[in-house]
Amino acid sequence: MTARFDVIVVGAGPAGSSAAKACANEGLNVALLEKHAQAGLKVCTGGLEFQVVEEFNIDESVVECFPERLYLCDRKRWAERKMKYANVYRKKFDSYLAERATEAGAKFFSSTECVSVMKKDQTVTGVVAKSTKTESQKILGAIIIVADGFNSLTARSAGFQNNYSPSDIGVTIQCEVRTKSNVKNDSIYLFYGNDIANCGYGWIYPKSDSYTVGLGCLASQMQEGGLVGRFHYLVYRHPIASQVLSGVIEMSKFEGACVPLKQSDTICDNGIMVVGDAAGHVAALSGSGIYYAMKAGDLAGKVAAEAVSDCDVSKNRLQQYNKTWDSQHGKELRRQKKVLEKLDGYFGKYMEVQILLDNYPKVKKIVDASASIVKPFLFH
């Protein structure tokens, strides 16, 4: 028997679960597919801008801690920012979001992977999915929302091509670190400089009883020795990071991931929309994407509900998602990518200069005034 739904959401990360919840809230019959046994099995710092908690009414019980300071560090000095964050474990956070979607009425299919989409007359009409419980099956839907992450198999099977170059991809590794001393869970630390990465940074994100520690850089800027050597330098020899992490007693296995840093040119077609990492909805200068993923998922879900109600799932109708996204966030993400391209391999040095200027406010004021004159010519 072929299952039928109004909307099929592929991927139960923040983007997919947000889309499924938005559709279910409008009374649609929604299928939420997740290829893993549970949501949230992804490499991520778990750092949320506090606006995520506020805008999406997140239960604070799923948050590990609420840091209120961000330190930007190089080898010798740091700059402090007063910023409120909410740090989470992705496994716990993503499972919570998927549960909210099911509570709203979505049907959750775990261990179920989309292997291809189905089309009729150039319109996507469903997916072919396989699971550990059943053989491949066809699932029909008026609209498919693609949220299965970087280099999405679903998007590619539908004909979307991202054509990433090495300068469009971030490569990251991280692990959980436990220390002898109590976790300093009021602060996040980011580390810049060519000793870490020409174009990237390292991080320490506190949780309730451990630190999430990692680093990443552009694939095009990978340095000799790879990321593991730089990671051990960060933990054990970096003048500032090694003090924060003094007395390491346990370190989990390394996990790695690729992060898209360029938005897709096309994010919708007849019967289909693409959201989150699958659409490159990531801030190029930081690699952060949870907030953008949830905003994109929520927007796509609302557009899908209106389109199904209107019995019009054409590309022209779904362009509302593309247009609204571009006006709200797309332009900013493209601006960040442009800045990153202008900095090229000098991002680490650029951030070192910014940290230095923060330690000399009078000089920083002069530089900022000069930059306001030059900026329109650089980033027009």
N, C-alpha and C positions, 0 to 999 in steps of 0.2 A: 504493500500500500504506500502511495506517495503522500507525504505530509504536506499540508498547505498552511501558510501563514500570511498575514498582511505584510510583515517586515521580517527579514532575516538579518541578524547582526552577527558578523563573523569576528570573533575575538572579544574576550571578556576582560580587557584591560580598562583603564579609566575612560577611554574614548568609547569603547563598545558598550560598557555597562551604562554610561551616561546616555547614550543613544537609545538603548533598550528601555531604560526607565522613562525617558521622555515620550517614547512611543506608547508604552504601556499605560502611562498616565492619561493618555488621550483615548484609552479604550481599545487600542489595536491588539491584535493577536500576534505576539512577538516571539520569535525563536532566538535565543542567545547561545551561540556555539563557541566552545572553548576547547582547544586541542589538548590542553593539559588536564590532569585529574582535578586541578583547582586553579582558580585565577591567581595571578600575582607572582608566577615563577619567572621573574625578570630581574636582570641586573640593573640596579637603580640606587641612587643615593638615598632616596626616600625623603628628600627635602621638599616640603610644600610651602609655597608662599601662603601667608596666613589668609589671603583673600579666598583661597580654595575652601577653607573651613567656613568662612562667612558666607560666600556666595552659594555654596552647595549644601549648606546646613549639615556639615559633617559632625558626627557624634565624637566628642573629644576622647571617648574611651578607646578609640582606635589609634590615637596619637601617643607616641612614646614620650615626647617631650616638646617644650615650646621655647626654643632658643630665642633670645631677644637681641643678640649681638652677632654681627658678621665681621670676621677679621680677614682682610686681604693682606697676604704676607709674601715677602720675597725672602732672600737669604738673611737679611740683616734687620729688617724693620717691618712694621705692619700699619695698616690704616683700619680704624674701627668704624663700623656702620651700625646705627641703631635700626634694626629691622626685625620684625617678629616673624618667626617661622613655625611650622608644625612638622616635626620629623616622624615618619612612619616606617614600618616594615611593609614592603609592597605586598607580600603574601597576605598579611592581615588586612591591609587597606583595600586591595583589589577584591578580596573575598567579600569584604563588607559592602563594596559598591555593587558587586554581582547579586548579593542578597537583597539589597534595596531594589534592584531591578526585578527580581523574582517576586518580592513582596508587592510590587506595583502591578504584577500580572504576567511578566515575561516568563517563558518556559526555558529553563537552563539545561543545556546539553553539554556535560563535561566529557572529556576524552573524545571529542568529536572534531575532526579536522575537515575543513573545506578543501577539496582537491581541485575543483574547477567550478566555474559558473556555467549555467545553461542559458542559451539565447534563443529567441524566436523573433524573426523580422528585425534584427539589429537591436533588440531590447533584451536586457537581462531579465530572466523570468524565474531564476532559482539557482540552487547550488547542488553539486554532487558532494556528499560528505561521507567520510568513513570514520568508524569508531572502533574501540576495542570490544564493544558489545555486539555490534552488528556488522554485516557486510556493507559495502557502499550503498548508499540510498540517495534518492532524489528528494530534495525539499524545495517546494515551490513557494515563491513570495512575490508580492507586487513590487517590493523594493528591497534591494540588498544594501546594507551599510557595511562597508569593509573597514575593519579595525584590527587586522591581524598583524600589525607591526611592520618593522623595517623590511624592505624587499618582499612585500606582501605577495604570497602565491595567488591569493584570490584576485587582487588587482591586476596582476600580470596575466592571469587566465582570461580576464575581461578585456584585455587589450591596452591597459594603461602601462606606459613605459616611462620610468623615471630617469634613466640614463645618467646615473650618478658617476662623477669622476672622483678620484681620491681626495680632491679638495672639498668635496661635498659630504664626506663621511667622517665622523668622529669614531675613534677606536678607544675603548675603555676597558680597564680591569679594576676590580675592587674585591675586598673581603671584609669580614667582621673581625675586629681586634678587641681583645680584652686586656686590661692592664691591672696592675696591683692596686693602684689608687682608685678612688671613686671617680665615676664619669663626670666630666665638667659639661653638664648638659644645658648650660645657658648660652653656649657660643658655638658657632660654625666657623671653620677655618678653611680658607681657600689659598692655595700656594701657586705663585707665578714665578716665571723666570726660565732662562734657558737650561738651568740645571734640572728643571722639571720637564719642560717641553717647549720647543720653539713656538708652537701654536697650540696651546692647551693649558691645563692646570691640574693640580692635585687637590684633594679634599679630605676633610675630616668632619663627618656629620655624627653628632652624638645621638645615641638612643638611650633607653632607660638604664641599661647595664653594660653597654659596649659602644664601640665606635665603628661606623661604616667608613672605611678608608679606601681611597682609590685615586686614580689619575687617568687622564685621557688626552689625546691629541688628534690633530687631523691625520688621516691616513697618509696624506701626501707629505707629512712632516715627521714621519717615524724616524727616530734617531738610532744610532748604533747601540746595540745592547737591548733594544726593544723596551717594552713597558715594565717588565718584571724587575730589571735592574734599577730603573728609576723609582719603582715602588719601594724597594728595599732601602734605597737612599733616603726617600721621603720619611719612612718610618724610623730608621735607625741612625741616620747621619745628618739629616736636615737640621740646621741650628734651632729652628722654632718647632717644627712638627715633632721632632724626637723628644722635645720637652713635654709637649702635650701628651704624647703617647709613652712616656717613660714607664719602664717596668712592664713590658709586654709579657703576658703569661700564656696567651692563646691566640691563634690566628686560624681562621677558617680557610678552606680551599679557595683559590682564586676563581673568580667568575669573570667572563669577558662578554662584551657586547659591541655592536656597531650602532651608531646613532646617525640618522639622516639630518643633515644641516641645510638642506635646500628644499623648499616647497615644491610640490608637484605642480606642473603647469595646468593639468586637468584633474579635477577632483569630482566630477560627476558626468554621467552619461545617461542614456535611456535606462531607467530602472535601477540605477546604482549610484551611490555616493561613497567617497573615501575620506576617512577621518584619522586624526592622530598621527603616529609615526608612519603609518602606511601612506599618508599624504605629505609627510615631511613637516608636520606642524610642531616644529621644535625651534627654540631660540638659539640661533647660530653662535652667539657670543658666550653662552653658558651651557648649552646642551640640555637645558631643562625643557620638559615637555608635558608634564602632568596637567598643569593648568590649561594649556592650549588644547590638549587632548580632550579634556572634559568639556571645555567650551565648544569645541568643534562637534563632539558627539551629541551634546545637548541641542545644538543648533540643527544638526542634520536630522535628529529625531523629531524635532518640531516641524521641520519642513516636510519630512516623510509623512507625518500624520496629516498635514494639510493636503498633500498631494494624493494620498490614498482616499481621503474624504472627497476630493474633487474628481477622483477616477482619472487622474492625469499624472502619469509617472514619466513623462517625456523629459529629455535633456533640457528642453526649453523651460519646463516647469521647475525642474530641480536646480536650475541656475540660480534660483533665489538663495540657495545655500551658499553657492560660490560668491555671489555678489555681496551678501551680508557678511560672510567671513572676511572677504577682502577689505571691506570698510571698517570692520571692527579690529582685526588682528593681522590680516595678510600683509598689509603694507608695512607694518612694523617688523614682521619677520623678514621680509625682503630687505628692509633697511639694514637690519643686523647682519644679514648675509653680505651685503655690499660693504659694510664696514670691515668685516672679517677679510674679505677679498682685498681691500685696500691695504690692510695691515700685513697681509701675506704671511711671511715667516717671522714677522717682527712682533707678534702678539705678546710673547713673553716679555720682551724688552719694553714694549708699550706699557704693560701693566706695572712693571717695575718703576717706570717713570711716574705713573699715576700714584703709586704708593709713596714714592719719594716726595711728590708734590703735596700730598696730604700731610706730610710731616713739616711742611713749610707753607702755611696758609697764605702768607702775603705773596709769595711767588706763584702759588696756584691761582690766585685771583687774577694776576696779570696774564698768565697763560690761558685761563678760561676766557678772558676778554678777547685775546688775540684769536682764539679758536672760533669764537662766534662770528668773526669776520671771514675767516678762511673756509669754514665748514660748508657754506653754500656752494663754493666752487669745487670742493672735493666730492660732495655727495649729492650733486644735482640730479 
